[in-house]
Amino acid sequence: MKQLKLLTEIHAFDSFKEFVDEFKIGKDDLLLTRSSIYNEFIKDLNLECNIVLQNKYGNGEPSDEMINEIIKDIQYINYKRVIAIGGGTVIDISKLLIFKDTKNCLDLFERKVDLIKEKELIVIPTTCGTGSEVTNISIAEIKSKNTKLGLASDELTPDYAVLIPELMKNLPFKVFMSSSVDALIHAIESFVSPKSNEFSELFAIKAIEIIIKGYKEIIKNGIEYRKSLLKEFSIASNYAGIAFGNTGVGAVHAMSYPLGGVYHVPHGEANYHMFTEVFKLYNIKNPDGKIKEVNKLLANILELDNEKDIYFEIEVLLNNLLNKKPLRDLGMKKEDINEFANSVISTQQRLLANNYVEITKEEMIKIYTNLY
């Protein structure tokens, strides 16, 4: 049985200039990033590569409309490598720019065309959450379906992941929290996945330890203290990416997708809303499996004597840094509850297969109702 797979070569640099010199960035490269990153770290280097600024096509998380516009504009550019420098949106889009003769990204997500990779992919994350620099997954909002869809294939796996904490130094605190909470949930969902094993657990456990201990330090020393922890958080995100890239994530992510797709709640924040309710249900349905191990791990890191208080204490910890609101305050309507549950059942079976235990539609409705 396969235990662990890592197709990506991982590099780390102190500065973006060091990366440019090492990888010899030039005219055969297509660089996808955002204006803020370009202006601060790239512009003055006068690189000969082709530059595409993702935010010119819209803000927020990637959509099929945004991706198709980019594909249309780059169709006559000759390039051999795609270099993604950004957060989840930039990275997820970049993974779809490496294929031959792509015209409509929905054809990729619906597997209507063959995935023929013809470009090399280098990914440099500028947030500390997605772990996409080492995974074979791309996620996009499909406007016509009011949800998100995921495409998973080894062809999407970056050839190189490059960690440069310098690029995260101006990350707004809320974005830092939303992305790093996503990494924490990646690691915890990975740990209890049916595909979890001793190898993936090594990465999940270390990611959980680094992130929670980092949060405690930030609470103690103030939010600006996060800037001294960027290297640690970038590594933790990478570890979490390796873990869930091998095991998958489950109901937390699956149930968050309609919230992000319809009301554009940031991905990590949407996951945080679902996290504790899903894991409380897991504890009720099967308290003696892998959930028991993760409870013990979390209790040790949180320095708790009673494991029954874990998910309450996690919310206390996280709410010091990222406020969890009722879903109605995020725009969700009561009539959405049943529709969201139906959407998860019909579109997210890829993720639901990774659940610690099966969750029924009725249980999803109860979770959404409790959070509403």
Buried (B, 14 or more C-beta within 10 A) or exposed (E): EEEBEBEBEBBBBEEBBBBBEEBEBEEBBBBBBBEEBBEBBBEEEEBEBBBBBBBEBBEEBBBBBBBBBBBEEBEEEEBEBBBBBBBBBBBBBBBBBBBEEBEBBBEBBEEEBEBEBEBBBBBBBBBBBBBBBBBBBBBBBBEEBBBBBBBBBEBBBBBBBBBBBBBBEEBEBBBBBBBBBBBBBBBBBBBBBBBBBEBBBBBBBBBBBBBBBBBBBBEEEEEEEBBEBBBBBBBBBBBBBBBBBBBBBBBBBBBBBBBBBBBBBBBBBBBBBBBBBBBBBBBEBBEEBBBBBBBEBBBEBBEBEEBEEBBEBBBEBBEEBBEBEEBEEBEBEEEBBBBBBBBBBEBBEBBBBBBBBEBEEEBBBBBBBEBB
